[in-house]
Amino acid sequence: MPCGFDVDVSELTHVTKGCTSADISLICREASISAIKENLNYSGVKMEHLKTAILRVHPSEIQPYQELSDKFQRLVNSKSPSEACVHQLNRPKELSSWIKMMDWI
């Protein structure tokens, strides 16, 4: 469904900050449904439809996945098992246990 002339793409980029591509796809789908419900003969999405859809769709929570990805990258790029352990484990007791186990192997 095409967008109406009042749709401001620049504004949309600001109000959808933090949204994933799936979130934006859902916003567009919701806006299209709203436009059709409003007028079955209308063939365009207005800015008001998009703004309403943005209020209904909450951005995906990607922060935990980003943190997990960062940890994984540090592990992959580390030079030794003990260095990898430092990134993965925060408590000294767990670190020393892991190093002892590595010495045993």
Backbone as a printed PyTorch tensor [residue, N CA C, xyz], in Angstrom:
tensor([[[  0.8470,  -1.1700,   0.0000],
         [  0.0000,   0.0000,   0.0000],
         [  0.8960,   1.2370,   0.0000]],

        [[  0.6590,   2.1680,  -0.8940],
         [  1.5050,   3.3680,  -0.9650],
         [  1.2650,   4.3180,   0.2090]],

        [[  2.2330,   5.1750,   0.4120],
         [  2.1330,   6.1890,   1.4670],
         [  1.5000,   7.4530,   0.9080]],

        [[  0.7940,   8.1640,   1.7710],
         [  0.2010,   9.4400,   1.3930],
         [  1.2730,  10.5100,   1.2830]],

        [[  0.8820,  11.6530,   0.7410],
         [  1.8270,  12.7530,   0.5470],
         [  2.2770,  13.3860,   1.8590]],

        [[  1.5140,  13.1700,   2.9300],
         [  1.8540,  13.7830,   4.2150],
         [  2.8930,  12.9890,   5.0160]],

        [[  3.2890,  11.8270,   4.5300],
         [  4.2470,  10.9860,   5.2650],
         [  5.6370,  11.6100,   5.1970]],

        [[  6.2000,  11.8580,   6.3640],
         [  7.5260,  12.4680,   6.4900],
         [  8.5210,  11.3910,   6.9230]],

        [[  9.2770,  10.8810,   5.9790],
         [ 10.2230,   9.7960,   6.2440],
         [ 11.2950,  10.2280,   7.2360]],

        [[ 11.7180,  11.4690,   7.1550],
         [ 12.7270,  11.9810,   8.0810],
         [ 12.2230,  11.9170,   9.5240]],

        [[ 10.9910,  12.3150,   9.7290],
         [ 10.4040,  12.2500,  11.0750],
         [ 10.2660,  10.7980,  11.5300]],

        [[  9.8800,   9.9340,  10.6120],
         [  9.7260,   8.5160,  10.9540],
         [ 11.0420,   7.8960,  11.4140]],

        [[ 12.1490,   8.3110,  10.8060],
         [ 13.4430,   7.7600,  11.2260],
         [ 13.7630,   8.1460,  12.6620]],

        [[ 13.3350,   9.3140,  13.0790],
         [ 13.5940,   9.7560,  14.4560],
         [ 12.6900,   9.0520,  15.4640]],

        [[ 11.4250,   8.8900,  15.1210],
         [ 10.4830,   8.3060,  16.0810],
         [ 10.5530,   6.7780,  16.1380]],

        [[ 11.2840,   6.1720,  15.2180],
         [ 11.4370,   4.7100,  15.2500],
         [ 12.8430,   4.2900,  15.6630]],

        [[ 13.5870,   5.2120,  16.2540],
         [ 14.9340,   4.8770,  16.7290],
         [ 14.8460,   3.7260,  17.7250]],

        [[ 15.7150,   2.7490,  17.5700],
         [ 15.7140,   1.5990,  18.4650],
         [ 14.8400,   0.4580,  17.9730]],

        [[ 14.1040,   0.6790,  16.9050],
         [ 13.2600,  -0.3750,  16.3480],
         [ 14.0770,  -1.2620,  15.4130]],

        [[ 13.7570,  -2.5300,  15.4220],
         [ 14.3860,  -3.4600,  14.4890],
         [ 13.6270,  -3.4050,  13.1660]],

        [[ 14.1560,  -4.0630,  12.1560],
         [ 13.4520,  -4.1010,  10.8700],
         [ 12.1160,  -4.8280,  11.0220]],

        [[ 12.0590,  -5.8290,  11.8940],
         [ 10.7930,  -6.5280,  12.1470],
         [  9.7830,  -5.5880,  12.8010]],

        [[ 10.2550,  -4.7430,  13.7170],
         [  9.3720,  -3.7570,  14.3560],
         [  8.7990,  -2.8000,  13.3130]],

        [[  9.6450,  -2.3170,  12.4310],
         [  9.2110,  -1.3610,  11.4020],
         [  8.2350,  -2.0250,  10.4330]],

        [[  8.4920,  -3.2760,  10.1060],
         [  7.5720,  -4.0220,   9.2480],
         [  6.1960,  -4.1370,   9.9080]],

        [[  6.1940,  -4.4170,  11.2040],
         [  4.9340,  -4.5150,  11.9460],
         [  4.2260,  -3.1620,  11.9990]],

        [[  4.9770,  -2.0950,  12.1820],
         [  4.3980,  -0.7450,  12.1900],
         [  3.7140,  -0.4660,  10.8500]],

        [[  4.3770,  -0.7910,   9.7620],
         [  3.7980,  -0.5660,   8.4240],
         [  2.5370,  -1.4000,   8.2240]],

        [[  2.5760,  -2.6420,   8.6820],
         [  1.4120,  -3.5170,   8.5570],
         [  0.2270,  -2.9610,   9.3620]],

        [[  0.5080,  -2.5440,  10.6030],
         [ -0.5450,  -1.9720,  11.4570],
         [ -1.1230,  -0.6990,  10.8360]],

        [[ -0.2630,   0.1340,  10.2850],
         [ -0.7220,   1.3740,   9.6480],
         [ -1.5930,   1.0660,   8.4320]],

        [[ -1.2170,   0.0700,   7.6620],
         [ -2.0080,  -0.3250,   6.4860],
         [ -3.3880,  -0.8190,   6.8970]],

        [[ -3.4270,  -1.6280,   7.9420],
         [ -4.7120,  -2.1370,   8.4290],
         [ -5.5910,  -0.9830,   8.9020]],

        [[ -4.9940,  -0.0240,   9.6090],
         [ -5.7520,   1.1510,  10.0710],
         [ -6.3160,   1.9420,   8.8970]],

        [[ -5.5210,   2.1130,   7.8560],
         [ -5.9710,   2.8590,   6.6760],
         [ -7.1360,   2.1430,   5.9940]],

        [[ -7.0520,   0.8190,   5.9160],
         [ -8.1270,   0.0440,   5.2790],
         [ -9.4000,   0.0990,   6.1230]],

        [[ -9.2410,  -0.0170,   7.4450],
         [-10.4190,   0.0570,   8.3290],
         [-11.1020,   1.4150,   8.2310]],

        [[-10.2920,   2.4420,   8.0680],
         [-10.8360,   3.7990,   7.9750],
         [-11.6480,   3.9820,   6.6990]],

        [[-11.1410,   3.4420,   5.6020],
         [-11.8070,   3.6120,   4.3160],
         [-11.3770,   2.4800,   3.3890]],

        [[-12.2860,   1.5870,   3.0990],
         [-11.9590,   0.4320,   2.2600],
         [-11.5110,   0.8260,   0.8550]],

        [[-11.9260,   1.9880,   0.3800],
         [-11.5640,   2.4250,  -0.9660],
         [-10.2610,   3.2170,  -1.0100]],

        [[ -9.7590,   3.6060,   0.1680],
         [ -8.5360,   4.4150,   0.2110],
         [ -7.3320,   3.5180,  -0.0350]],

        [[ -6.3930,   3.9830,  -0.8100],
         [ -5.2550,   3.1320,  -1.1600],
         [ -3.9210,   3.7180,  -0.7000]],

        [[ -3.9240,   4.4020,   0.4390],
         [ -2.6780,   4.9790,   0.9310],
         [ -2.6610,   5.0980,   2.4450]],

        [[ -1.4670,   5.0920,   2.9940],
         [ -1.2680,   5.2130,   4.4380],
         [ -0.8850,   6.6490,   4.7520]],

        [[ -1.5990,   7.2490,   5.7010],
         [ -1.3010,   8.6180,   6.1230],
         [ -0.3120,   8.5930,   7.2870]],

        [[  0.2770,   9.7460,   7.5310],
         [  1.2080,   9.8870,   8.6480],
         [  0.5150,   9.5630,   9.9720]],

        [[ -0.7410,   9.9420,  10.1130],
         [ -1.4640,   9.6590,  11.3610],
         [ -1.6030,   8.1550,  11.5910]],

        [[ -1.7690,   7.3800,  10.5180],
         [ -1.8410,   5.9200,  10.6550],
         [ -0.5100,   5.3710,  11.1770]],

        [[  0.5770,   5.8950,  10.6270],
         [  1.9010,   5.4360,  11.0500],
         [  2.1840,   5.8230,  12.4980]],

        [[  1.8330,   7.0450,  12.8800],
         [  2.0700,   7.4930,  14.2600],
         [  1.2720,   6.6550,  15.2560]],

        [[  0.0330,   6.3420,  14.9120],
         [ -0.7870,   5.5010,  15.7870],
         [ -0.1770,   4.1070,  15.9100]],

        [[  0.2890,   3.5700,  14.8070],
         [  0.9120,   2.2410,  14.8250],
         [  2.1930,   2.2490,  15.6540]],

        [[  2.9620,   3.3180,  15.5710],
         [  4.2070,   3.4330,  16.3440],
         [  3.9030,   3.4160,  17.8360]],

        [[  2.8120,   4.0490,  18.2340],
         [  2.4260,   4.0500,  19.6480],
         [  2.0170,   2.6560,  20.1220]],

        [[  1.4680,   1.8520,  19.2180],
         [  1.0200,   0.5020,  19.5740],
         [  2.1500,  -0.5200,  19.5810]],

        [[  3.1130,  -0.3360,  18.7110],
         [  4.2040,  -1.3100,  18.5770],
         [  5.3820,  -0.8510,  19.4220]],

        [[  5.8100,  -1.7030,  20.3260],
         [  6.9480,  -1.3780,  21.1860],
         [  8.2230,  -1.9580,  20.5730]],

        [[  9.3250,  -1.2080,  20.6090],
         [ 10.5820,  -1.7240,  20.0500],
         [ 10.9970,  -3.0330,  20.7180]],

        [[ 11.5650,  -3.9120,  19.9390],
         [ 12.0560,  -5.1800,  20.4750],
         [ 13.1530,  -4.9170,  21.4840]],

        [[ 13.2440,  -5.7830,  22.4670],
         [ 14.2750,  -5.6530,  23.4960],
         [ 15.5190,  -6.3840,  22.9890]],

        [[ 16.4280,  -5.6370,  22.3610],
         [ 17.6070,  -6.2670,  21.7760],
         [ 18.8580,  -6.0970,  22.6230]],

        [[ 18.7860,  -5.2850,  23.6810],
         [ 19.9700,  -5.0270,  24.5050],
         [ 20.5830,  -6.3140,  25.0680]],

        [[ 19.7940,  -7.2400,  25.6600],
         [ 20.4140,  -8.4720,  26.1750],
         [ 21.1170,  -9.2730,  25.0850]],

        [[ 20.5500,  -9.2990,  23.8860],
         [ 21.1700, -10.0260,  22.7880],
         [ 22.4650,  -9.3500,  22.3340]],

        [[ 22.4710,  -8.0190,  22.3600],
         [ 23.6750,  -7.2790,  21.9900],
         [ 24.7870,  -7.5420,  22.9900]],

        [[ 24.4490,  -7.5610,  24.2900],
         [ 25.4520,  -7.8420,  25.3200],
         [ 26.0050,  -9.2540,  25.1690]],

        [[ 25.1320, -10.2150,  24.8890],
         [ 25.5690, -11.5940,  24.6760],
         [ 26.4820, -11.6840,  23.4570]],

        [[ 26.1360, -10.9810,  22.4040],
         [ 26.9660, -10.9620,  21.2030],
         [ 28.3360, -10.3610,  21.4890]],

        [[ 28.3700,  -9.2780,  22.2640],
         [ 29.6490,  -8.6510,  22.6260],
         [ 30.5240,  -9.6060,  23.4240]],

        [[ 29.9250, -10.3190,  24.3910],
         [ 30.6860, -11.2890,  25.1870],
         [ 31.2380, -12.3950,  24.2950]],

        [[ 30.4070, -12.8790,  23.3840],
         [ 30.8360, -13.9410,  22.4810],
         [ 32.0000, -13.4710,  21.6170]],

        [[ 31.9240, -12.2510,  21.1120],
         [ 33.0040, -11.7140,  20.2830],
         [ 34.3040, -11.6190,  21.0710]],

        [[ 34.2210, -11.2130,  22.3410],
         [ 35.4270, -11.1560,  23.1690],
         [ 36.0090, -12.5500,  23.3600]],

        [[ 35.1450, -13.5440,  23.5550],
         [ 35.6190, -14.9180,  23.7250],
         [ 36.2750, -15.4350,  22.4460]],

        [[ 35.6600, -15.1700,  21.3280],
         [ 36.1900, -15.6300,  20.0440],
         [ 37.5260, -14.9620,  19.7380]],

        [[ 37.6410, -13.6930,  20.0800],
         [ 38.8500, -12.9410,  19.7640],
         [ 39.9310, -13.0380,  20.8310]],

        [[ 39.6710, -13.7340,  21.9400],
         [ 40.6690, -13.8350,  23.0060],
         [ 41.8090, -14.7520,  22.5730]],

        [[ 42.9550, -14.5780,  23.2210],
         [ 44.1610, -15.2980,  22.8120],
         [ 44.3720, -16.6040,  23.5640]],

        [[ 43.8120, -16.7250,  24.7610],
         [ 44.0360, -17.9280,  25.5570],
         [ 42.7740, -18.2830,  26.3300]],

        [[ 42.6680, -19.5360,  26.7890],
         [ 41.4930, -19.9260,  27.5760],
         [ 41.3420, -19.1010,  28.8420]],

        [[ 42.4620, -18.7640,  29.5030],
         [ 42.3470, -17.9780,  30.7350],
         [ 41.8710, -16.5630,  30.4340]],

        [[ 42.2860, -16.0020,  29.3020],
         [ 41.8070, -14.6710,  28.9100],
         [ 40.3130, -14.7300,  28.6100]],

        [[ 39.8840, -15.7950,  27.9610],
         [ 38.4620, -15.9650,  27.6840],
         [ 37.6820, -16.0720,  28.9810]],

        [[ 38.2730, -16.7560,  29.9370],
         [ 37.6150, -16.9320,  31.2260],
         [ 37.4390, -15.5970,  31.9380]],

        [[ 38.4160, -14.7300,  31.8460],
         [ 38.3330, -13.4170,  32.4910],
         [ 37.1360, -12.6510,  31.9490]],

        [[ 36.8830, -12.7480,  30.6510],
         [ 35.7440, -12.0480,  30.0630],
         [ 34.4290, -12.6840,  30.4770]],

        [[ 34.4450, -13.9960,  30.6370],
         [ 33.2080, -14.7060,  30.9040],
         [ 32.8390, -14.7130,  32.3790]],

        [[ 33.7990, -14.8680,  33.2530],
         [ 33.5220, -14.9960,  34.6750],
         [ 33.8950, -13.7220,  35.4100]],

        [[ 33.0530, -13.3220,  36.3100],
         [ 33.3100, -12.0830,  37.0400],
         [ 33.8490, -12.3180,  38.4390]],

        [[ 33.6380, -13.4970,  39.0010],
         [ 34.0490, -13.7430,  40.3810],
         [ 35.3960, -14.4580,  40.4090]],

        [[ 36.3350, -14.0080,  41.2420],
         [ 37.6730, -14.6080,  41.3210],
         [ 37.6410, -16.0890,  41.6730]],

        [[ 36.7210, -16.5180,  42.5270],
         [ 36.6510, -17.9230,  42.9220],
         [ 36.3930, -18.8030,  41.7020]],

        [[ 35.4580, -18.4050,  40.8640],
         [ 35.1630, -19.1740,  39.6580],
         [ 36.3530, -19.1540,  38.7060]],

        [[ 37.0230, -18.0300,  38.6150],
         [ 38.1850, -17.9060,  37.7450],
         [ 39.2960, -18.8380,  38.1960]],

        [[ 39.6020, -18.8440,  39.4870],
         [ 40.6890, -19.7020,  39.9720],
         [ 40.3320, -21.1710,  39.8070]],

        [[ 39.0740, -21.5410,  40.0020],
         [ 38.6480, -22.9290,  39.7990],
         [ 38.8260, -23.3330,  38.3430]],

        [[ 38.4860, -22.4420,  37.4560],
         [ 38.5990, -22.7510,  36.0340],
         [ 40.0610, -22.9010,  35.6350]],

        [[ 40.9290, -22.0210,  36.1240],
         [ 42.3580, -22.0900,  35.8010],
         [ 42.9560, -23.3790,  36.3520]],

        [[ 42.5930, -23.7710,  37.5820],
         [ 43.0770, -25.0350,  38.1480],
         [ 42.6430, -26.2050,  37.2820]],

        [[ 41.4170, -26.1710,  36.8250],
         [ 40.9230, -27.2400,  35.9720],
         [ 41.7180, -27.2840,  34.6660]],

        [[ 42.0360, -26.1350,  34.0990],
         [ 42.8070, -26.0950,  32.8550],
         [ 44.2150, -26.6290,  33.0700]],

        [[ 44.8150, -26.3550,  34.2320],
         [ 46.1420, -26.8900,  34.5340],
         [ 46.0900, -28.4000,  34.6750]],

        [[ 45.0010, -28.9230,  35.2180],
         [ 44.8520, -30.3510,  35.4230],
         [ 44.7350, -31.0820,  34.0900]],

        [[ 44.0810, -30.4530,  33.1380],
         [ 43.8870, -31.0810,  31.8280],
         [ 45.2000, -31.0500,  31.1010]]])
